[in-house]
């Protein structure tokens, strides 16, 4: 791996970590009730899973293992967007941060989709 490829590799690790951190920051602001608590737990899990599986993909033992982990990253990014969209309620603030996170989850989905296409 060249230095440029290596820095891009870690940029995506950092980006997925920042995504998970920002989701947690957002969740701290969500009003607590039975429904939002469950949706919040789900988005925290899926957002953290994106980066964790990307790290696993980078340590994959085979190409097949790598592709499976990247597919999981894409799936978890999609799932994060789903839960964030469910948290789009009138009492959930700040709307700008939620929308930013929803867009970031879509971008991560697209990135992992591109990695899959290029790797197959």
Biopython code that builds the backbone (N, CA, C, O; Angstrom):
import numpy as np
from Bio.PDB.StructureBuilder import StructureBuilder

atoms = [
    (1, "UNK", "N", (0.848, -1.176, 0.000)),
    (1, "UNK", "CA", (0.000, 0.000, 0.000)),
    (1, "UNK", "C", (0.895, 1.241, 0.000)),
    (1, "UNK", "O", (1.823, 1.339, 0.803)),
    (2, "UNK", "N", (0.618, 2.189, -0.900)),
    (2, "UNK", "CA", (1.412, 3.412, -0.951)),
    (2, "UNK", "C", (1.004, 4.337, 0.180)),
    (2, "UNK", "O", (-0.009, 4.129, 0.848)),
    (3, "UNK", "N", (1.815, 5.358, 0.375)),
    (3, "UNK", "CA", (1.515, 6.298, 1.460)),
    (3, "UNK", "C", (0.149, 6.963, 1.256)),
    (3, "UNK", "O", (-0.604, 7.133, 2.214)),
    (4, "UNK", "N", (-0.175, 7.342, 0.005)),
    (4, "UNK", "CA", (-1.465, 7.976, -0.264)),
    (4, "UNK", "C", (-2.608, 7.012, 0.012)),
    (4, "UNK", "O", (-3.590, 7.389, 0.651)),
    (5, "UNK", "N", (-2.497, 5.759, -0.464)),
    (5, "UNK", "CA", (-3.539, 4.780, -0.199)),
    (5, "UNK", "C", (-3.675, 4.525, 1.298)),
    (5, "UNK", "O", (-4.787, 4.383, 1.808)),
    (6, "UNK", "N", (-2.549, 4.467, 1.999)),
    (6, "UNK", "CA", (-2.553, 4.240, 3.437)),
    (6, "UNK", "C", (-3.277, 5.373, 4.159)),
    (6, "UNK", "O", (-4.051, 5.112, 5.080)),
    (7, "UNK", "N", (-3.042, 6.633, 3.761)),
    (7, "UNK", "CA", (-3.701, 7.759, 4.432)),
    (7, "UNK", "C", (-5.197, 7.756, 4.138)),
    (7, "UNK", "O", (-5.991, 8.109, 5.011)),
    (8, "UNK", "N", (-5.607, 7.363, 2.915)),
    (8, "UNK", "CA", (-7.038, 7.265, 2.609)),
    (8, "UNK", "C", (-7.685, 6.179, 3.459)),
    (8, "UNK", "O", (-8.799, 6.352, 3.955)),
    (9, "UNK", "N", (-6.991, 5.070, 3.625)),
    (9, "UNK", "CA", (-7.475, 3.955, 4.452)),
    (9, "UNK", "C", (-7.785, 4.469, 5.860)),
    (9, "UNK", "O", (-8.855, 4.186, 6.399)),
    (10, "UNK", "N", (-6.873, 5.208, 6.447)),
    (10, "UNK", "CA", (-7.098, 5.705, 7.797)),
    (10, "UNK", "C", (-8.082, 6.864, 7.828)),
    (10, "UNK", "O", (-8.749, 7.070, 8.842)),
    (11, "UNK", "N", (-8.191, 7.630, 6.743)),
    (11, "UNK", "CA", (-9.188, 8.685, 6.702)),
    (11, "UNK", "C", (-10.593, 8.110, 6.841)),
    (11, "UNK", "O", (-11.435, 8.695, 7.523)),
    (12, "UNK", "N", (-10.854, 6.979, 6.209)),
    (12, "UNK", "CA", (-12.173, 6.362, 6.306)),
    (12, "UNK", "C", (-12.394, 5.765, 7.700)),
    (12, "UNK", "O", (-13.514, 5.786, 8.211)),
    (13, "UNK", "N", (-11.350, 5.242, 8.305)),
    (13, "UNK", "CA", (-11.476, 4.793, 9.704)),
    (13, "UNK", "C", (-11.838, 5.979, 10.591)),
    (13, "UNK", "O", (-12.728, 5.878, 11.435)),
    (14, "UNK", "N", (-11.155, 7.089, 10.401)),
    (14, "UNK", "CA", (-11.437, 8.293, 11.193)),
    (14, "UNK", "C", (-12.840, 8.819, 10.916)),
    (14, "UNK", "O", (-13.542, 9.254, 11.829)),
    (15, "UNK", "N", (-13.239, 8.776, 9.652)),
    (15, "UNK", "CA", (-14.559, 9.281, 9.274)),
    (15, "UNK", "C", (-15.667, 8.442, 9.904)),
    (15, "UNK", "O", (-16.660, 8.987, 10.387)),
    (16, "UNK", "N", (-15.504, 7.130, 9.900)),
    (16, "UNK", "CA", (-16.538, 6.281, 10.512)),
    (16, "UNK", "C", (-16.564, 6.450, 12.027)),
    (16, "UNK", "O", (-17.628, 6.387, 12.643)),
    (17, "UNK", "N", (-15.395, 6.664, 12.626)),
    (17, "UNK", "CA", (-15.342, 6.932, 14.071)),
    (17, "UNK", "C", (-16.052, 8.246, 14.391)),
    (17, "UNK", "O", (-16.827, 8.323, 15.345)),
    (18, "UNK", "N", (-15.785, 9.269, 13.596)),
    (18, "UNK", "CA", (-16.428, 10.570, 13.815)),
    (18, "UNK", "C", (-17.941, 10.463, 13.625)),
    (18, "UNK", "O", (-18.707, 11.090, 14.357)),
    (19, "UNK", "N", (-18.366, 9.678, 12.654)),
    (19, "UNK", "CA", (-19.800, 9.463, 12.445)),
    (19, "UNK", "C", (-20.440, 8.862, 13.698)),
    (19, "UNK", "O", (-21.475, 9.343, 14.159)),
    (20, "UNK", "N", (-19.832, 7.824, 14.241)),
    (20, "UNK", "CA", (-20.368, 7.186, 15.452)),
    (20, "UNK", "C", (-20.370, 8.164, 16.630)),
    (20, "UNK", "O", (-21.321, 8.189, 17.411)),
    (21, "UNK", "N", (-19.328, 8.957, 16.757)),
    (21, "UNK", "CA", (-19.271, 9.954, 17.851)),
    (21, "UNK", "C", (-20.359, 11.001, 17.703)),
    (21, "UNK", "O", (-21.002, 11.374, 18.684)),
    (22, "UNK", "N", (-20.570, 11.478, 16.483)),
    (22, "UNK", "CA", (-21.586, 12.509, 16.257)),
    (22, "UNK", "C", (-22.991, 11.954, 16.488)),
    (22, "UNK", "O", (-23.865, 12.662, 16.986)),
    (23, "UNK", "N", (-23.206, 10.699, 16.130)),
    (23, "UNK", "CA", (-24.502, 10.067, 16.405)),
    (23, "UNK", "C", (-24.747, 10.066, 17.906)),
    (23, "UNK", "O", (-25.845, 10.388, 18.358)),
    (24, "UNK", "N", (-23.733, 9.706, 18.677)),
    (24, "UNK", "CA", (-23.891, 9.677, 20.133)),
    (24, "UNK", "C", (-24.161, 11.073, 20.692)),
    (24, "UNK", "O", (-24.963, 11.237, 21.611)),
    (25, "UNK", "N", (-23.489, 12.069, 20.132)),
    (25, "UNK", "CA", (-23.723, 13.462, 20.529)),
    (25, "UNK", "C", (-25.180, 13.846, 20.260)),
    (25, "UNK", "O", (-25.838, 14.458, 21.102)),
    (26, "UNK", "N", (-25.669, 13.479, 19.082)),
    (26, "UNK", "CA", (-27.060, 13.767, 18.719)),
    (26, "UNK", "C", (-28.035, 13.058, 19.656)),
    (26, "UNK", "O", (-29.009, 13.659, 20.109)),
    (27, "UNK", "N", (-27.778, 11.786, 19.946)),
    (27, "UNK", "CA", (-28.687, 10.992, 20.774)),
    (27, "UNK", "C", (-28.816, 11.579, 22.176)),
    (27, "UNK", "O", (-29.878, 11.483, 22.792)),
    (28, "UNK", "N", (-27.754, 12.179, 22.681)),
    (28, "UNK", "CA", (-27.829, 12.813, 24.011)),
    (28, "UNK", "C", (-28.861, 13.938, 24.046)),
    (28, "UNK", "O", (-29.361, 14.292, 25.114)),
    (29, "UNK", "N", (-29.183, 14.506, 22.865)),
    (29, "UNK", "CA", (-30.129, 15.626, 22.783)),
    (29, "UNK", "C", (-31.567, 15.187, 22.497)),
    (29, "UNK", "O", (-32.489, 16.000, 22.561)),
    (30, "UNK", "N", (-31.758, 13.912, 22.185)),
    (30, "UNK", "CA", (-33.087, 13.416, 21.824)),
    (30, "UNK", "C", (-33.942, 13.279, 23.085)),
    (30, "UNK", "O", (-33.510, 12.668, 24.063)),
    (31, "UNK", "N", (-35.149, 13.844, 23.068)),
    (31, "UNK", "CA", (-36.049, 13.679, 24.216)),
    (31, "UNK", "C", (-36.319, 12.197, 24.471)),
    (31, "UNK", "O", (-36.508, 11.421, 23.534)),
    (32, "UNK", "N", (-36.335, 11.826, 25.710)),
    (32, "UNK", "CA", (-36.488, 10.415, 26.087)),
    (32, "UNK", "C", (-37.960, 10.034, 26.219)),
    (32, "UNK", "O", (-38.727, 10.675, 26.939)),
    (33, "UNK", "N", (-38.329, 8.981, 25.510)),
    (33, "UNK", "CA", (-39.628, 8.347, 25.672)),
    (33, "UNK", "C", (-39.476, 6.909, 25.189)),
    (33, "UNK", "O", (-38.411, 6.531, 24.702)),
    (34, "UNK", "N", (-40.502, 6.123, 25.314)),
    (34, "UNK", "CA", (-40.412, 4.704, 24.989)),
    (34, "UNK", "C", (-39.919, 4.475, 23.558)),
    (34, "UNK", "O", (-39.040, 3.641, 23.337)),
    (35, "UNK", "N", (-40.459, 5.184, 22.612)),
    (35, "UNK", "CA", (-40.111, 4.981, 21.205)),
    (35, "UNK", "C", (-38.720, 5.530, 20.896)),
    (35, "UNK", "O", (-37.904, 4.836, 20.289)),
    (36, "UNK", "N", (-38.444, 6.757, 21.303)),
    (36, "UNK", "CA", (-37.131, 7.337, 20.981)),
    (36, "UNK", "C", (-35.999, 6.580, 21.666)),
    (36, "UNK", "O", (-34.895, 6.508, 21.126)),
    (37, "UNK", "N", (-36.250, 6.021, 22.834)),
    (37, "UNK", "CA", (-35.206, 5.238, 23.501)),
    (37, "UNK", "C", (-34.805, 4.030, 22.665)),
    (37, "UNK", "O", (-33.616, 3.750, 22.515)),
    (38, "UNK", "N", (-35.770, 3.321, 22.126)),
    (38, "UNK", "CA", (-35.474, 2.139, 21.311)),
    (38, "UNK", "C", (-34.797, 2.537, 20.001)),
    (38, "UNK", "O", (-33.806, 1.921, 19.608)),
    (39, "UNK", "N", (-35.317, 3.556, 19.324)),
    (39, "UNK", "CA", (-34.697, 4.024, 18.077)),
    (39, "UNK", "C", (-33.278, 4.519, 18.334)),
    (39, "UNK", "O", (-32.379, 4.300, 17.521)),
    (40, "UNK", "N", (-33.084, 5.185, 19.465)),
    (40, "UNK", "CA", (-31.751, 5.685, 19.826)),
    (40, "UNK", "C", (-30.766, 4.543, 20.035)),
    (40, "UNK", "O", (-29.633, 4.599, 19.558)),
    (41, "UNK", "N", (-31.193, 3.519, 20.740)),
    (41, "UNK", "CA", (-30.313, 2.352, 20.954)),
    (41, "UNK", "C", (-29.921, 1.723, 19.616)),
    (41, "UNK", "O", (-28.767, 1.347, 19.413)),
    (42, "UNK", "N", (-30.873, 1.615, 18.726)),
    (42, "UNK", "CA", (-30.607, 0.984, 17.432)),
    (42, "UNK", "C", (-29.608, 1.794, 16.606)),
    (42, "UNK", "O", (-28.696, 1.224, 16.006)),
    (43, "UNK", "N", (-29.773, 3.114, 16.572)),
    (43, "UNK", "CA", (-28.861, 3.929, 15.757)),
    (43, "UNK", "C", (-27.472, 3.990, 16.373)),
    (43, "UNK", "O", (-26.481, 4.083, 15.649)),
    (44, "UNK", "N", (-27.383, 3.938, 17.689)),
    (44, "UNK", "CA", (-26.066, 3.892, 18.334)),
    (44, "UNK", "C", (-25.351, 2.604, 17.942)),
    (44, "UNK", "O", (-24.165, 2.624, 17.614)),
    (45, "UNK", "N", (-26.067, 1.491, 17.976)),
    (45, "UNK", "CA", (-25.452, 0.201, 17.605)),
    (45, "UNK", "C", (-25.006, 0.188, 16.144)),
    (45, "UNK", "O", (-23.865, -0.164, 15.846)),
    (46, "UNK", "N", (-25.893, 0.568, 15.241)),
    (46, "UNK", "CA", (-25.560, 0.476, 13.821)),
    (46, "UNK", "C", (-24.472, 1.464, 13.424)),
    (46, "UNK", "O", (-23.626, 1.143, 12.590)),
    (47, "UNK", "N", (-24.479, 2.652, 14.003)),
    (47, "UNK", "CA", (-23.447, 3.644, 13.646)),
    (47, "UNK", "C", (-22.065, 3.188, 14.112)),
    (47, "UNK", "O", (-21.079, 3.389, 13.403)),
    (48, "UNK", "N", (-21.984, 2.585, 15.280)),
    (48, "UNK", "CA", (-20.707, 2.073, 15.761)),
    (48, "UNK", "C", (-20.239, 0.861, 14.969)),
    (48, "UNK", "O", (-19.040, 0.643, 14.798)),
    (49, "UNK", "N", (-21.186, 0.084, 14.491)),
    (49, "UNK", "CA", (-20.861, -1.119, 13.727)),
    (49, "UNK", "C", (-20.227, -0.794, 12.381)),
    (49, "UNK", "O", (-19.439, -1.588, 11.868)),
    (50, "UNK", "N", (-20.553, 0.351, 11.803)),
    (50, "UNK", "CA", (-19.959, 0.741, 10.514)),
    (50, "UNK", "C", (-18.436, 0.759, 10.635)),
    (50, "UNK", "O", (-17.742, 0.089, 9.871)),
    (51, "UNK", "N", (-17.929, 1.510, 11.575)),
    (51, "UNK", "CA", (-16.481, 1.635, 11.755)),
    (51, "UNK", "C", (-15.827, 0.365, 12.256)),
    (51, "UNK", "O", (-14.730, 0.015, 11.822)),
    (52, "UNK", "N", (-16.489, -0.327, 13.165)),
    (52, "UNK", "CA", (-15.918, -1.570, 13.703)),
    (52, "UNK", "C", (-15.735, -2.603, 12.593)),
    (52, "UNK", "O", (-14.717, -3.293, 12.543)),
    (53, "UNK", "N", (-16.713, -2.705, 11.715)),
    (53, "UNK", "CA", (-16.600, -3.660, 10.612)),
    (53, "UNK", "C", (-15.608, -3.196, 9.562)),
    (53, "UNK", "O", (-15.001, -4.028, 8.887)),
    (54, "UNK", "N", (-15.427, -1.894, 9.405)),
    (54, "UNK", "CA", (-14.409, -1.406, 8.473)),
    (54, "UNK", "C", (-13.011, -1.775, 8.984)),
    (54, "UNK", "O", (-12.147, -2.173, 8.202)),
    (55, "UNK", "N", (-12.799, -1.646, 10.267)),
    (55, "UNK", "CA", (-11.513, -2.060, 10.852)),
    (55, "UNK", "C", (-11.316, -3.566, 10.628)),
    (55, "UNK", "O", (-10.225, -4.005, 10.264)),
    (56, "UNK", "N", (-12.365, -4.344, 10.844)),
    (56, "UNK", "CA", (-12.288, -5.782, 10.598)),
    (56, "UNK", "C", (-11.989, -6.080, 9.132)),
    (56, "UNK", "O", (-11.219, -6.992, 8.830)),
    (57, "UNK", "N", (-12.586, -5.323, 8.226)),
    (57, "UNK", "CA", (-12.334, -5.529, 6.789)),
    (57, "UNK", "C", (-10.864, -5.290, 6.463)),
    (57, "UNK", "O", (-10.281, -6.007, 5.650)),
    (58, "UNK", "N", (-10.276, -4.301, 7.086)),
    (58, "UNK", "CA", (-8.866, -3.994, 6.831)),
    (58, "UNK", "C", (-7.925, -5.048, 7.398)),
    (58, "UNK", "O", (-6.752, -5.098, 7.029)),
    (59, "UNK", "N", (-8.427, -5.875, 8.279)),
    (59, "UNK", "CA", (-7.641, -6.969, 8.857)),
    (59, "UNK", "C", (-8.102, -8.321, 8.317)),
    (59, "UNK", "O", (-7.771, -9.364, 8.879)),
    (60, "UNK", "N", (-8.859, -8.300, 7.235)),
    (60, "UNK", "CA", (-9.446, -9.523, 6.687)),
    (60, "UNK", "C", (-8.378, -10.548, 6.324)),
    (60, "UNK", "O", (-7.267, -10.201, 5.922)),
    (61, "UNK", "N", (-8.741, -11.810, 6.476)),
    (61, "UNK", "CA", (-7.831, -12.908, 6.193)),
    (61, "UNK", "C", (-7.888, -13.331, 4.723)),
    (61, "UNK", "O", (-6.986, -14.013, 4.236)),
    (62, "UNK", "N", (-8.940, -12.928, 4.022)),
    (62, "UNK", "CA", (-9.085, -13.286, 2.619)),
    (62, "UNK", "C", (-9.912, -12.210, 1.913)),
    (62, "UNK", "O", (-10.522, -11.358, 2.558)),
    (63, "UNK", "N", (-9.921, -12.262, 0.598)),
    (63, "UNK", "CA", (-10.728, -11.318, -0.168)),
    (63, "UNK", "C", (-12.215, -11.528, 0.135)),
    (63, "UNK", "O", (-12.975, -10.566, 0.247)),
    (64, "UNK", "N", (-12.614, -12.780, 0.266)),
    (64, "UNK", "CA", (-14.005, -13.096, 0.587)),
    (64, "UNK", "C", (-14.402, -12.477, 1.933)),
    (64, "UNK", "O", (-15.486, -11.909, 2.064)),
    (65, "UNK", "N", (-13.532, -12.590, 2.916)),
    (65, "UNK", "CA", (-13.767, -12.004, 4.242)),
    (65, "UNK", "C", (-13.855, -10.479, 4.128)),
    (65, "UNK", "O", (-14.735, -9.855, 4.720)),
    (66, "UNK", "N", (-12.931, -9.885, 3.357)),
    (66, "UNK", "CA", (-12.932, -8.440, 3.152)),
    (66, "UNK", "C", (-14.261, -7.982, 2.550)),
    (66, "UNK", "O", (-14.877, -7.035, 3.041)),
    (67, "UNK", "N", (-14.700, -8.658, 1.485)),
    (67, "UNK", "CA", (-15.943, -8.271, 0.814)),
    (67, "UNK", "C", (-17.140, -8.402, 1.747)),
    (67, "UNK", "O", (-18.031, -7.553, 1.732)),
    (68, "UNK", "N", (-17.170, -9.449, 2.553)),
    (68, "UNK", "CA", (-18.282, -9.635, 3.493)),
    (68, "UNK", "C", (-18.313, -8.496, 4.519)),
    (68, "UNK", "O", (-19.383, -7.973, 4.829)),
    (69, "UNK", "N", (-17.163, -8.118, 5.038)),
    (69, "UNK", "CA", (-17.110, -7.031, 6.032)),
    (69, "UNK", "C", (-17.539, -5.697, 5.410)),
    (69, "UNK", "O", (-18.247, -4.914, 6.043)),
    (70, "UNK", "N", (-17.117, -5.445, 4.189)),
    (70, "UNK", "CA", (-17.511, -4.203, 3.511)),
    (70, "UNK", "C", (-19.022, -4.203, 3.260)),
    (70, "UNK", "O", (-19.671, -3.163, 3.380)),
    (71, "UNK", "N", (-19.578, -5.357, 2.914)),
    (71, "UNK", "CA", (-21.028, -5.456, 2.746)),
    (71, "UNK", "C", (-21.736, -5.142, 4.063)),
    (71, "UNK", "O", (-22.774, -4.480, 4.075)),
    (72, "UNK", "N", (-21.174, -5.616, 5.159)),
    (72, "UNK", "CA", (-21.760, -5.327, 6.477)),
    (72, "UNK", "C", (-21.658, -3.831, 6.771)),
    (72, "UNK", "O", (-22.599, -3.243, 7.304)),
    (73, "UNK", "N", (-20.532, -3.212, 6.432)),
    (73, "UNK", "CA", (-20.385, -1.758, 6.618)),
    (73, "UNK", "C", (-21.488, -1.020, 5.871)),
    (73, "UNK", "O", (-22.134, -0.125, 6.418)),
    (74, "UNK", "N", (-21.693, -1.402, 4.625)),
    (74, "UNK", "CA", (-22.727, -0.756, 3.807)),
    (74, "UNK", "C", (-24.104, -0.967, 4.426)),
    (74, "UNK", "O", (-24.900, -0.032, 4.508)),
    (75, "UNK", "N", (-24.383, -2.187, 4.859)),
    (75, "UNK", "CA", (-25.673, -2.517, 5.470)),
    (75, "UNK", "C", (-25.900, -1.697, 6.748)),
    (75, "UNK", "O", (-26.992, -1.170, 6.962)),
    (76, "UNK", "N", (-24.884, -1.591, 7.583)),
    (76, "UNK", "CA", (-25.012, -0.852, 8.844)),
    (76, "UNK", "C", (-25.163, 0.653, 8.595)),
    (76, "UNK", "O", (-25.881, 1.330, 9.331)),
    (77, "UNK", "N", (-24.497, 1.178, 7.571)),
    (77, "UNK", "CA", (-24.665, 2.594, 7.226)),
    (77, "UNK", "C", (-26.095, 2.856, 6.764)),
    (77, "UNK", "O", (-26.699, 3.865, 7.127)),
    (78, "UNK", "N", (-26.633, 1.933, 5.954)),
    (78, "UNK", "CA", (-28.032, 2.060, 5.514)),
    (78, "UNK", "C", (-28.979, 1.996, 6.706)),
    (78, "UNK", "O", (-29.934, 2.767, 6.804)),
    (79, "UNK", "N", (-28.696, 1.068, 7.603)),
    (79, "UNK", "CA", (-29.545, 0.920, 8.783)),
    (79, "UNK", "C", (-29.487, 2.175, 9.657)),
    (79, "UNK", "O", (-30.508, 2.602, 10.196)),
    (80, "UNK", "N", (-28.313, 2.758, 9.797)),
    (80, "UNK", "CA", (-28.173, 3.990, 10.584)),
    (80, "UNK", "C", (-29.053, 5.093, 10.009)),
    (80, "UNK", "O", (-29.713, 5.822, 10.749)),
    (81, "UNK", "N", (-29.056, 5.209, 8.686)),
    (81, "UNK", "CA", (-29.885, 6.229, 8.038)),
    (81, "UNK", "C", (-31.366, 5.977, 8.346)),
    (81, "UNK", "O", (-32.120, 6.912, 8.617)),
    (82, "UNK", "N", (-31.765, 4.724, 8.300)),
    (82, "UNK", "CA", (-33.150, 4.360, 8.599)),
    (82, "UNK", "C", (-33.552, 4.835, 9.997)),
    (82, "UNK", "O", (-34.584, 5.485, 10.164)),
    (83, "UNK", "N", (-32.729, 4.506, 11.002)),
    (83, "UNK", "CA", (-33.060, 4.885, 12.384)),
    (83, "UNK", "C", (-33.036, 6.397, 12.563)),
    (83, "UNK", "O", (-33.857, 6.953, 13.292)),
    (84, "UNK", "N", (-32.091, 7.063, 11.896)),
    (84, "UNK", "CA", (-32.049, 8.527, 11.974)),
    (84, "UNK", "C", (-33.315, 9.134, 11.369)),
    (84, "UNK", "O", (-33.853, 10.112, 11.889)),
    (85, "UNK", "N", (-33.776, 8.556, 10.290)),
    (85, "UNK", "CA", (-35.009, 9.057, 9.674)),
    (85, "UNK", "C", (-36.201, 8.854, 10.605)),
    (85, "UNK", "O", (-37.096, 9.698, 10.649)),
    (86, "UNK", "N", (-36.227, 7.757, 11.345)),
    (86, "UNK", "CA", (-37.308, 7.536, 12.311)),
    (86, "UNK", "C", (-37.259, 8.553, 13.448)),
    (86, "UNK", "O", (-38.284, 8.886, 14.043)),
    (87, "UNK", "N", (-36.072, 9.035, 13.738)),
    (87, "UNK", "CA", (-35.933, 10.035, 14.816)),
    (87, "UNK", "C", (-36.257, 11.451, 14.330)),
    (87, "UNK", "O", (-36.044, 12.414, 15.067)),
    (88, "UNK", "N", (-36.755, 11.590, 13.131)),
    (88, "UNK", "CA", (-37.148, 12.891, 12.592)),
    (88, "UNK", "C", (-38.561, 13.224, 13.070)),
    (88, "UNK", "O", (-39.531, 13.131, 12.317)),
    (89, "UNK", "N", (-38.646, 13.607, 14.320)),
    (89, "UNK", "CA", (-39.916, 13.961, 14.942)),
    (89, "UNK", "C", (-39.889, 15.436, 15.318)),
    (89, "UNK", "O", (-38.813, 16.010, 15.478)),
    (90, "UNK", "N", (-41.059, 16.058, 15.462)),
    (90, "UNK", "CA", (-41.104, 17.495, 15.771)),
    (90, "UNK", "C", (-40.336, 17.887, 17.040)),
    (90, "UNK", "O", (-39.788, 18.986, 17.119)),
    (91, "UNK", "N", (-40.296, 16.993, 18.025)),
    (91, "UNK", "CA", (-39.639, 17.337, 19.287)),
    (91, "UNK", "C", (-38.153, 16.982, 19.307)),
    (91, "UNK", "O", (-37.479, 17.218, 20.310)),
    (92, "UNK", "N", (-37.629, 16.415, 18.210)),
    (92, "UNK", "CA", (-36.219, 16.036, 18.164)),
    (92, "UNK", "C", (-35.408, 17.186, 17.579)),
    (92, "UNK", "O", (-35.604, 17.581, 16.429)),
    (93, "UNK", "N", (-34.512, 17.707, 18.374)),
    (93, "UNK", "CA", (-33.644, 18.800, 17.962)),
    (93, "UNK", "C", (-32.202, 18.382, 18.223)),
    (93, "UNK", "O", (-32.015, 17.513, 19.074)),
    (94, "UNK", "N", (-31.214, 18.885, 17.610)),
    (94, "UNK", "CA", (-31.257, 19.842, 16.500)),
    (94, "UNK", "C", (-31.471, 19.130, 15.166)),
    (94, "UNK", "O", (-30.829, 18.121, 14.876)),
    (95, "UNK", "N", (-32.363, 19.661, 14.380)),
    (95, "UNK", "CA", (-32.694, 19.058, 13.090)),
    (95, "UNK", "C", (-31.514, 19.088, 12.134)),
    (95, "UNK", "O", (-31.331, 18.159, 11.347)),
    (96, "UNK", "N", (-30.714, 20.140, 12.190)),
    (96, "UNK", "CA", (-29.569, 20.252, 11.269)),
    (96, "UNK", "C", (-28.566, 19.126, 11.503)),
    (96, "UNK", "O", (-28.042, 18.561, 10.542)),
    (97, "UNK", "N", (-28.294, 18.794, 12.755)),
    (97, "UNK", "CA", (-27.359, 17.710, 13.051)),
    (97, "UNK", "C", (-27.939, 16.372, 12.611)),
    (97, "UNK", "O", (-27.217, 15.550, 12.047)),
    (98, "UNK", "N", (-29.216, 16.136, 12.852)),
    (98, "UNK", "CA", (-29.834, 14.892, 12.412)),
    (98, "UNK", "C", (-29.752, 14.762, 10.901)),
    (98, "UNK", "O", (-29.426, 13.692, 10.388)),
    (99, "UNK", "N", (-30.041, 15.833, 10.187)),
    (99, "UNK", "CA", (-29.991, 15.816, 8.724)),
    (99, "UNK", "C", (-28.555, 15.588, 8.244)),
    (99, "UNK", "O", (-28.332, 14.837, 7.295)),
    (100, "UNK", "N", (-27.591, 16.227, 8.887)),
    (100, "UNK", "CA", (-26.182, 16.018, 8.534)),
    (100, "UNK", "C", (-25.800, 14.554, 8.710)),
    (100, "UNK", "O", (-25.129, 13.981, 7.852)),
    (101, "UNK", "N", (-26.218, 13.948, 9.808)),
    (101, "UNK", "CA", (-25.909, 12.536, 10.069)),
    (101, "UNK", "C", (-26.599, 11.623, 9.062)),
    (101, "UNK", "O", (-26.026, 10.624, 8.628)),
    (102, "UNK", "N", (-27.811, 11.964, 8.699)),
    (102, "UNK", "CA", (-28.524, 11.180, 7.688)),
    (102, "UNK", "C", (-27.768, 11.246, 6.355)),
    (102, "UNK", "O", (-27.608, 10.230, 5.679)),
    (103, "UNK", "N", (-27.307, 12.436, 5.985)),
    (103, "UNK", "CA", (-26.527, 12.594, 4.748)),
    (103, "UNK", "C", (-25.198, 11.843, 4.833)),
    (103, "UNK", "O", (-24.776, 11.212, 3.864)),
    (104, "UNK", "N", (-24.547, 11.910, 5.979)),
    (104, "UNK", "CA", (-23.271, 11.210, 6.148)),
    (104, "UNK", "C", (-23.463, 9.701, 6.039)),
    (104, "UNK", "O", (-22.630, 9.014, 5.448)),
    (105, "UNK", "N", (-24.537, 9.183, 6.597)),
    (105, "UNK", "CA", (-24.787, 7.742, 6.487)),
    (105, "UNK", "C", (-25.016, 7.356, 5.029)),
    (105, "UNK", "O", (-24.604, 6.278, 4.601)),
    (106, "UNK", "N", (-25.665, 8.223, 4.271)),
    (106, "UNK", "CA", (-25.871, 7.951, 2.836)),
    (106, "UNK", "C", (-24.532, 7.986, 2.092)),
    (106, "UNK", "O", (-24.275, 7.139, 1.237)),
    (107, "UNK", "N", (-23.692, 8.952, 2.415)),
    (107, "UNK", "CA", (-22.370, 9.020, 1.784)),
    (107, "UNK", "C", (-21.530, 7.790, 2.116)),
    (107, "UNK", "O", (-20.857, 7.245, 1.242)),
    (108, "UNK", "N", (-21.565, 7.354, 3.361)),
    (108, "UNK", "CA", (-20.831, 6.146, 3.739)),
    (108, "UNK", "C", (-21.376, 4.922, 2.998)),
    (108, "UNK", "O", (-20.606, 4.064, 2.565)),
    (109, "UNK", "N", (-22.683, 4.843, 2.853)),
    (109, "UNK", "CA", (-23.285, 3.754, 2.077)),
    (109, "UNK", "C", (-22.735, 3.763, 0.657)),
    (109, "UNK", "O", (-22.368, 2.719, 0.118)),
    (110, "UNK", "N", (-22.680, 4.940, 0.060)),
    (110, "UNK", "CA", (-22.164, 5.070, -1.309)),
    (110, "UNK", "C", (-20.688, 4.701, -1.392)),
    (110, "UNK", "O", (-20.270, 4.038, -2.342)),
    (111, "UNK", "N", (-19.898, 5.118, -0.415)),
    (111, "UNK", "CA", (-18.464, 4.806, -0.400)),
    (111, "UNK", "C", (-18.250, 3.303, -0.315)),
    (111, "UNK", "O", (-17.456, 2.744, -1.072)),
    (112, "UNK", "N", (-18.951, 2.648, 0.598)),
    (112, "UNK", "CA", (-18.778, 1.204, 0.740)),
    (112, "UNK", "C", (-19.300, 0.458, -0.490)),
    (112, "UNK", "O", (-18.762, -0.585, -0.861)),
    (113, "UNK", "N", (-20.335, 0.988, -1.113)),
    (113, "UNK", "CA", (-20.814, 0.405, -2.367)),
    (113, "UNK", "C", (-19.760, 0.504, -3.457)),
    (113, "UNK", "O", (-19.563, -0.440, -4.221)),
    (114, "UNK", "N", (-19.077, 1.648, -3.533)),
    (114, "UNK", "CA", (-18.010, 1.834, -4.525)),
    (114, "UNK", "C", (-16.834, 0.896, -4.237)),
    (114, "UNK", "O", (-16.257, 0.322, -5.161)),
    (115, "UNK", "N", (-16.484, 0.742, -2.976)),
    (115, "UNK", "CA", (-15.405, -0.188, -2.608)),
    (115, "UNK", "C", (-15.774, -1.602, -3.061)),
    (115, "UNK", "O", (-14.934, -2.323, -3.599)),
    (116, "UNK", "N", (-17.009, -1.989, -2.847)),
    (116, "UNK", "CA", (-17.455, -3.316, -3.266)),
    (116, "UNK", "C", (-17.341, -3.500, -4.781)),
    (116, "UNK", "O", (-16.833, -4.519, -5.249)),
    (117, "UNK", "N", (-17.812, -2.522, -5.538)),
    (117, "UNK", "CA", (-17.777, -2.616, -6.988)),
    (117, "UNK", "C", (-16.336, -2.717, -7.492)),
    (117, "UNK", "O", (-16.048, -3.491, -8.405)),
    (118, "UNK", "N", (-15.442, -1.942, -6.903)),
    (118, "UNK", "CA", (-14.042, -1.941, -7.348)),
    (118, "UNK", "C", (-13.291, -3.188, -6.912)),
    (118, "UNK", "O", (-12.297, -3.567, -7.532)),
    (119, "UNK", "N", (-13.759, -3.822, -5.855)),
    (119, "UNK", "CA", (-13.052, -4.973, -5.296)),
    (119, "UNK", "C", (-13.497, -6.308, -5.881)),
    (119, "UNK", "O", (-12.801, -7.313, -5.732)),
    (120, "UNK", "N", (-14.632, -6.326, -6.534)),
    (120, "UNK", "CA", (-15.157, -7.615, -7.034)),
    (120, "UNK", "C", (-14.621, -7.955, -8.404)),
    (120, "UNK", "O", (-14.965, -8.998, -8.960)),
]
sb = StructureBuilder()
sb.init_structure("model")
sb.init_model(0)
sb.init_chain("A")
sb.init_seg("    ")
for serial, (resi, resn, name, xyz) in enumerate(atoms, 1):
    if name == "N":
        sb.init_residue(resn, " ", resi, " ")
    sb.init_atom(name, np.array(xyz, "f"), 0.0, 1.0, " ", f" {name:<3s}", serial, name[0])
structure = sb.get_structure()
